[in-house]
């Protein structure tokens, strides 16, 4: 059985002073997408350890944020959907955390030094310990470069607070 990664992005509206889903305010919400494909090692960054031995990002927040609109929270309770492992980030924090993760992948010993409790025995079977594998690094770097572009794009700063942009990640079975 597969595992899919999903994402919803919420923008902080300065005009109505609350979070709104990108789908409510613009048709380019997919610009924020970082959750795509079925790259299970990448899923580990967001807390899904079912098919990944990679530890999660260091600035991960678990669960659904308390400050999300009630309608958004209710939308995750669809009958028959098995959503799990909710995590979230503010956009600037996600960029920083992913960049640090790349640095750790280039020197895997940093994972143990920074957070020895997050490492399980399967982690030592990862290719980074055995050979020079750059696929995950380049995949994350592509996402970081894209996110940095979004963080730096201040075209809509009069109506949204880009620093409060919330990326919510979750999985299903």
Secondary structure by P-SEA (a helix, b strand, c coil): cbbbbbbbbbbbccccccccccccccccccccccccccaaaaaaaacccccccccccccccccccccccaaaaaaaccccccccbbbbbcaaaaaaaaaaaaaaaaccccccccccccccccccccccccccccaaaaaaaaaaaaaaaaaaccccccccccccbbbbbbccc
